Amino acid sequence: MGLFGDTMQRIFLDGHPELERLVPDGWAHPVKRLNHRSPQRVIALGNVLRAPIDRQYQVARDDSDAGVVRLFVASSDTPDKPGFEQRVRDRMAELCSDAAWQEEAEVKTLTLEHHMAASRRGFLDMFQALDRDSRLSTGLRTGDIAGLRLFTERVAPLVAAARAKDAFAVMAHLRATSPLLKRAAVVQTTPPDDPLRPVRAGVEALLALNPESPTTTFLAVLECVAKYQLFDIPASLRPFVADDHGPEATSADAIIDEEKLEPDDETVEVSPASLEAWRAFLETPFRQTTPFAEYVSDRGPFGTHQGVKGLEFERVLVILDDSDARGFLFSYEKLFEAKPLSDTDRKHLADATDGGINRTRRLLYVTCTRARKSLALVAYTQDPDAVVAAALRNNWFCSDEIERL
């Protein structure tokens, strides 16, 4: 028995482009028709999107809702895109009689690029600082860099517990993560009359920085953590704080590339580019930590088009914006016929081979079919009239499902 996934959801370049054609003709070809996730209107949209590629279709459950789908079209030059998207959510709340659409946390907003989410969620400064170095960019997108984890997994939870005046949570967190509460440290360095004095001093100093202030930088927090020895400082950040061995070092030769190593291996030098990226990062606001941590752990309201395959959400807002994307593999402007096709695009379509248009169509299919109740798409374009005309001509939307706010 062979089990194959939905090839319409193949959005990456690896793997066989037409896996289903490798199955011998004499084999059975079972088909999954019933869609248990989406409402009727979302399933219908998915069927028309995939029709030019594989002509497969799905049907809704008998007890499924009708569902609401809307396409909102706006100019690529819209000055306040987050503001426009809030108006879209307000409009969807009205159309769906669902007040949860007005709450950002209750809507899964899908962007094509990470930096688009970063700008909307409020962590663009720190993201751009580290993204400038290719050696850090992969770990940045998952939050799996030791220098970042110091702030997301150590400092931020401590600040949250301390601000909530939850002494038990503070001590539990420090007991699990802080060198101050290791047995040897308690025995050797703490005052016998008050063994928790260093801990209180460090936590109070951290709160005194006002971590939620836009002027409190990662560097200020790092210096406080190092001064009071609240947590171990990752090798990539040690050059930026003074230690017992002398003044702070800034030479790239002295820095350990902890991002490329096992946790206990500190023998490889980091590049000067990484040093400069960390330096720029430390000058950005510490308060960007929380929205960044929510995003990379998929606990926040934003996600990427590529990253939500297989997932489902009650309310989905899909942002289509080539002007703000930095990739070249997808083009919604071409798919919506607002931008002319290249010769390469035409050749791929004529030869029925995989190209940018079909990749974009599959990506759009993936994003739209994540919705369990209602779906809104925001198309930013240089030619709104062309987008509306294409959406109607291709039977993706009917006229009363397209709006310009």
C-alpha positions as CSV (number, residue, x, y, z in Angstrom):
1,M,0.0,0.0,0.0
2,G,1.3,3.4,-0.9
3,L,0.1,6.6,0.7
4,F,0.7,10.0,-1.1
5,G,-0.2,13.5,0.1
6,D,-2.2,16.1,-1.7
7,T,0.1,17.1,-4.6
8,M,-1.8,20.4,-4.9
9,Q,-0.1,21.4,-1.6
10,R,3.4,20.8,-3.0
11,I,4.8,24.3,-2.6
12,F,8.5,23.7,-2.3
13,L,11.0,22.8,-5.1
14,D,12.3,19.5,-3.8
15,G,10.7,16.2,-4.5
16,H,9.2,14.8,-7.7
17,P,7.0,17.4,-9.5
18,E,4.3,14.9,-10.6
19,L,4.5,12.1,-8.1
20,E,1.0,10.8,-8.9
21,R,2.2,9.9,-12.5
22,L,4.7,7.4,-11.1
23,V,1.9,5.2,-9.8
24,P,1.4,2.3,-12.2
25,D,-1.8,2.3,-14.2
26,G,-2.8,-1.1,-12.8
27,W,-2.8,0.2,-9.2
28,A,-5.9,1.4,-7.4
29,H,-6.1,5.2,-7.1
30,P,-8.3,6.0,-4.1
31,V,-9.4,9.6,-3.8
32,K,-10.3,11.6,-0.7
33,R,-13.4,13.6,-1.7
34,L,-14.9,14.6,1.6
35,N,-13.5,17.7,3.2
36,H,-14.1,17.7,7.0
37,R,-12.4,21.1,7.6
38,S,-13.8,23.9,5.5
39,P,-17.2,25.4,4.9
40,Q,-18.9,25.0,1.5
41,R,-17.7,28.3,0.0
42,V,-14.1,27.8,0.9
43,I,-14.2,24.3,-0.6
44,A,-15.7,25.6,-3.8
45,L,-13.0,28.2,-4.1
46,G,-10.3,25.5,-3.6
47,N,-11.9,23.4,-6.3
48,V,-11.8,26.2,-8.9
49,L,-8.2,27.1,-8.0
50,R,-6.9,23.6,-8.5
51,A,-9.0,22.8,-11.5
52,P,-6.4,23.9,-14.1
53,I,-3.7,21.7,-12.4
54,D,-5.3,18.4,-11.6
55,R,-9.1,18.7,-12.0
56,Q,-9.7,17.0,-8.7
57,Y,-12.5,18.3,-6.4
58,Q,-13.7,17.9,-2.9
59,V,-17.2,18.0,-1.4
60,A,-18.4,19.5,1.9
61,R,-19.9,17.6,4.7
62,D,-23.7,17.6,4.8
63,D,-23.6,19.5,8.1
64,S,-21.0,22.0,7.0
65,D,-21.7,25.8,7.1
66,A,-22.0,27.9,4.0
67,G,-19.0,30.0,5.0
68,V,-18.0,33.5,4.0
69,V,-15.3,34.5,1.5
70,R,-14.3,38.0,0.5
71,L,-11.6,39.5,-1.7
72,F,-10.5,43.1,-0.7
73,V,-8.5,44.9,-3.4
74,A,-6.2,47.8,-2.6
75,S,-3.4,49.7,-4.3
76,S,0.2,48.6,-3.7
77,D,0.9,52.2,-2.6
78,T,-1.6,52.1,0.3
79,P,0.3,54.1,2.9
80,D,-1.0,52.3,6.0
81,K,-1.4,48.7,5.2
82,P,-1.8,47.4,8.8
83,G,-4.6,50.1,9.2
84,F,-6.2,48.9,6.0
85,E,-6.1,45.3,7.2
86,Q,-7.8,46.3,10.5
87,R,-10.6,47.8,8.4
88,V,-10.8,44.5,6.6
89,R,-11.2,42.7,9.9
90,D,-13.8,45.1,11.0
91,R,-15.7,44.5,7.7
92,M,-15.4,40.7,8.1
93,A,-16.8,41.0,11.6
94,E,-19.8,42.7,10.1
95,L,-20.3,40.3,7.2
96,C,-19.9,37.2,9.4
97,S,-21.7,38.6,12.5
98,D,-18.5,37.5,14.2
99,A,-16.9,40.0,16.6
100,A,-13.8,37.8,16.9
101,W,-12.7,39.1,13.5
102,Q,-12.0,42.5,15.1
103,E,-9.5,40.9,17.5
104,E,-6.0,40.4,15.9
105,A,-5.3,37.4,18.1
106,E,-8.4,35.6,16.9
107,V,-7.5,35.8,13.2
108,K,-4.6,34.0,11.5
109,T,-3.0,36.4,9.2
110,L,-0.8,34.9,6.5
111,T,2.1,36.8,4.9
112,L,4.4,35.7,2.1
113,E,7.6,36.8,3.8
114,H,8.7,36.8,7.4
115,H,9.6,40.5,7.4
116,M,6.0,41.3,6.4
117,A,4.8,39.7,9.6
118,A,7.7,41.4,11.5
119,S,6.6,44.8,10.4
120,R,3.0,44.2,11.3
121,R,3.6,42.5,14.6
122,G,6.2,44.9,15.8
123,F,9.6,43.1,15.7
124,L,11.0,44.4,12.4
125,D,14.0,46.2,13.9
126,M,15.5,43.2,15.7
127,F,14.5,40.8,12.8
128,Q,16.2,43.0,10.2
129,A,19.4,43.4,12.3
130,L,20.1,39.7,12.4
131,D,18.7,38.9,9.0
132,R,21.5,40.8,7.4
133,D,23.9,37.9,8.1
134,S,23.2,34.7,6.2
135,R,24.8,32.6,9.0
136,L,22.1,33.8,11.4
137,S,19.1,34.0,9.1
138,T,18.0,30.4,9.3
139,G,18.1,30.2,13.1
140,L,16.4,33.6,13.2
141,R,13.3,32.2,11.5
142,T,13.0,29.5,14.1
143,G,14.3,31.4,17.1
144,D,16.9,28.7,17.5
145,I,20.0,30.8,18.2
146,A,21.6,30.9,21.6
147,G,21.9,34.6,21.6
148,L,18.1,35.0,21.0
149,R,17.1,32.2,23.4
150,L,18.8,34.2,26.2
151,F,16.1,36.8,25.8
152,T,13.1,34.7,24.6
153,E,13.5,31.8,27.0
154,R,15.4,33.3,29.9
155,V,14.9,37.0,30.4
156,A,11.4,37.5,29.0
157,P,9.7,34.9,31.2
158,L,11.5,36.3,34.2
159,V,10.3,39.8,33.4
160,A,6.8,38.6,32.9
161,A,6.7,36.7,36.2
162,A,8.3,39.5,38.2
163,R,5.9,42.1,36.8
164,A,3.0,39.9,37.7
165,K,4.5,39.8,41.3
166,D,4.5,36.0,41.1
167,A,7.3,35.1,43.4
168,F,6.8,31.4,43.0
169,A,7.1,31.6,39.2
170,V,10.2,33.8,39.5
171,M,12.0,31.4,41.8
172,A,10.9,28.4,39.8
173,H,12.2,29.9,36.6
174,L,15.5,31.0,38.1
175,R,16.0,27.7,39.8
176,A,15.8,26.0,36.5
177,T,17.9,28.5,34.5
178,S,20.1,30.8,36.6
179,P,23.6,30.2,37.8
180,L,22.8,32.2,40.9
181,L,20.8,29.3,42.3
182,K,23.2,26.6,41.6
183,R,24.3,24.9,44.8
184,A,27.9,25.9,44.5
185,A,27.0,29.6,43.9
186,V,24.6,29.7,46.9
187,V,27.3,28.2,49.2
188,Q,30.2,30.3,48.0
189,T,28.9,33.7,47.2
190,T,25.6,34.6,48.9
191,P,25.4,36.4,52.3
192,P,24.6,33.8,55.0
193,D,21.9,36.0,56.5
194,D,20.1,36.5,53.2
195,P,21.0,33.9,50.5
196,L,18.5,35.3,48.1
197,R,19.8,38.9,48.2
198,P,21.7,38.6,44.9
199,V,18.6,37.2,43.2
200,R,16.4,40.0,44.4
201,A,19.0,42.6,43.4
202,G,19.2,41.3,39.9
203,V,15.5,41.0,39.4
204,E,14.9,44.5,40.8
205,A,17.6,46.0,38.5
206,L,16.0,44.3,35.5
207,L,12.6,45.7,36.2
208,A,14.1,49.1,36.9
209,L,15.2,49.2,33.3
210,N,11.5,49.3,32.3
211,P,11.8,46.6,29.7
212,E,8.5,47.6,28.0
213,S,9.9,51.0,27.1
214,P,10.7,51.6,23.4
215,T,14.0,53.1,24.6
216,T,15.2,50.1,26.5
217,T,17.6,48.2,24.3
218,F,18.7,44.5,24.2
219,L,22.1,45.8,25.1
220,A,20.9,47.5,28.3
221,V,19.2,44.2,29.3
222,L,22.2,42.2,28.4
223,E,24.5,44.4,30.5
224,C,22.1,44.1,33.5
225,V,22.0,40.3,33.1
226,A,25.7,40.1,33.0
227,K,26.3,42.5,35.9
228,Y,24.0,40.5,38.3
229,Q,24.9,37.1,36.7
230,L,21.2,36.3,36.3
231,F,21.9,33.9,33.4
232,D,24.9,32.5,31.6
233,I,25.8,34.7,28.6
234,P,26.0,32.9,25.3
235,A,29.4,33.1,23.5
236,S,28.0,35.2,20.7
237,L,27.1,38.0,23.1
238,R,30.1,37.9,25.5
239,P,32.1,40.4,23.4
240,F,29.5,43.1,24.2
241,V,29.7,42.9,28.0
242,A,32.7,43.3,30.3
243,D,33.8,40.3,32.4
244,D,36.2,39.4,35.2
245,H,39.0,39.1,32.7
246,G,39.1,42.7,31.5
247,P,37.2,45.1,29.3
248,E,34.8,44.0,26.6
249,A,36.3,42.5,23.5
250,T,35.1,43.5,20.1
251,S,37.5,41.6,17.9
252,A,35.9,39.0,15.6
253,D,38.8,36.8,16.4
254,A,37.7,36.4,20.0
255,I,34.1,35.4,19.3
256,I,32.8,31.9,19.3
257,D,30.2,30.9,16.7
258,E,27.8,29.2,19.0
259,E,25.1,29.1,16.4
260,K,27.1,26.5,14.4
261,L,28.1,24.3,17.3
262,E,26.9,21.8,19.8
263,P,26.0,23.5,23.2
264,D,29.4,22.6,24.9
265,D,31.6,23.2,21.9
266,E,33.1,26.7,21.6
267,T,36.1,26.4,19.3
268,V,35.0,28.0,16.0
269,E,35.3,31.7,15.2
270,V,32.3,33.7,14.1
271,S,32.5,36.0,11.0
272,P,32.8,39.8,11.2
273,A,29.4,40.0,9.6
274,S,27.8,38.1,12.5
275,L,29.5,40.4,14.9
276,E,28.1,43.4,13.2
277,A,24.6,41.8,13.0
278,W,24.6,41.1,16.8
279,R,25.8,44.7,17.4
280,A,22.9,46.1,15.4
281,F,20.5,43.7,17.1
282,L,21.5,44.9,20.6
283,E,20.6,48.5,19.7
284,T,17.0,47.6,19.0
285,P,14.1,47.6,21.6
286,F,13.9,44.7,24.0
287,R,10.1,44.9,24.0
288,Q,10.2,43.3,20.5
289,T,11.1,40.0,22.2
290,T,7.6,38.9,23.1
291,P,6.0,39.3,19.6
292,F,9.0,37.7,18.0
293,A,8.9,34.7,20.4
294,E,5.2,34.2,19.7
295,Y,5.7,34.3,16.0
296,V,8.6,31.8,15.7
297,S,6.7,29.4,18.1
298,D,3.5,29.8,16.0
299,R,1.6,31.0,19.0
300,G,0.9,34.5,17.6
301,P,-1.6,35.7,15.0
302,F,0.8,35.7,12.1
303,G,2.2,33.0,9.9
304,T,3.6,32.6,6.4
305,H,1.9,31.2,3.4
306,Q,4.4,28.3,3.2
307,G,4.4,27.5,6.9
308,V,0.7,26.7,7.5
309,K,0.4,23.7,5.2
310,G,-1.6,21.1,7.0
311,L,-2.9,23.5,9.7
312,E,-6.4,25.0,10.1
313,F,-7.8,28.1,11.7
314,E,-11.3,29.5,12.4
315,R,-10.7,32.8,10.6
316,V,-8.0,33.4,8.0
317,L,-6.7,36.6,6.5
318,V,-4.4,36.1,3.5
319,I,-2.2,39.0,2.4
320,L,-1.2,39.0,-1.2
321,D,1.5,41.7,-1.7
322,D,4.2,41.2,-4.3
323,S,5.5,44.7,-3.7
324,D,6.4,43.9,-0.1
325,A,7.8,40.4,-0.9
326,R,11.4,39.7,-1.6
327,G,11.2,36.4,-3.3
328,F,11.0,35.5,-7.0
329,L,9.4,32.1,-6.9
330,F,5.8,33.4,-6.5
331,S,3.9,36.2,-8.2
332,Y,0.3,36.9,-7.2
333,E,0.2,39.9,-9.7
334,K,0.8,37.5,-12.5
335,L,-1.7,34.9,-11.3
336,F,-4.3,37.7,-11.0
337,E,-3.3,38.9,-14.5
338,A,-2.3,42.3,-13.3
339,K,1.2,41.8,-14.6
340,P,2.2,40.3,-18.0
341,L,3.7,36.8,-18.1
342,S,7.3,36.3,-19.1
343,D,8.3,34.0,-21.9
344,T,9.4,31.5,-19.3
345,D,6.0,31.6,-17.7
346,R,4.3,31.0,-21.0
347,K,6.6,28.1,-21.8
348,H,5.9,26.4,-18.5
349,L,2.1,26.8,-19.0
350,A,2.3,25.5,-22.6
351,D,4.4,22.5,-21.7
352,A,2.3,21.8,-18.5
353,T,5.5,21.9,-16.5
354,D,6.1,23.4,-13.1
355,G,6.6,27.2,-13.1
356,G,6.0,30.3,-11.1
357,I,2.3,30.6,-12.0
358,N,1.4,27.1,-10.9
359,R,3.5,27.4,-7.8
360,T,1.7,30.6,-6.9
361,R,-1.7,29.0,-7.6
362,R,-0.8,26.0,-5.3
363,L,0.3,28.4,-2.6
364,L,-2.9,30.4,-2.9
365,Y,-4.8,27.1,-2.7
366,V,-3.0,26.1,0.5
367,T,-3.7,29.5,2.2
368,C,-7.3,29.6,1.3
369,T,-8.1,26.1,2.4
370,R,-6.8,26.6,5.9
371,A,-10.1,28.4,6.9
372,R,-12.7,26.5,9.0
373,K,-15.3,29.3,9.1
374,S,-14.5,32.4,7.1
375,L,-11.8,33.7,4.7
376,A,-10.6,37.1,3.7
377,L,-8.0,37.9,1.1
378,V,-6.3,41.3,0.8
379,A,-4.7,41.8,-2.7
380,Y,-2.4,44.8,-2.9
381,T,-1.7,45.5,-6.6
382,Q,-0.5,48.1,-9.1
383,D,-3.6,47.5,-11.2
384,P,-6.8,47.0,-9.0
385,D,-9.1,46.9,-12.1
386,A,-7.1,44.0,-13.6
387,V,-7.2,42.0,-10.4
388,V,-11.0,42.4,-10.1
389,A,-11.5,41.5,-13.7
390,A,-9.4,38.4,-13.5
391,A,-11.1,37.3,-10.2
392,L,-14.4,37.5,-11.9
393,R,-13.3,36.0,-15.3
394,N,-11.8,33.0,-13.6
395,N,-14.8,32.4,-11.4
396,W,-12.8,32.7,-8.3
397,F,-15.1,35.2,-6.8
398,C,-18.5,36.7,-7.7
399,S,-19.1,40.4,-7.9
400,D,-20.6,40.7,-4.4
401,E,-17.6,39.0,-2.9
402,I,-15.1,41.7,-4.1
403,E,-14.7,44.9,-2.2
404,R,-12.6,48.0,-2.2
405,L,-12.5,49.8,1.2
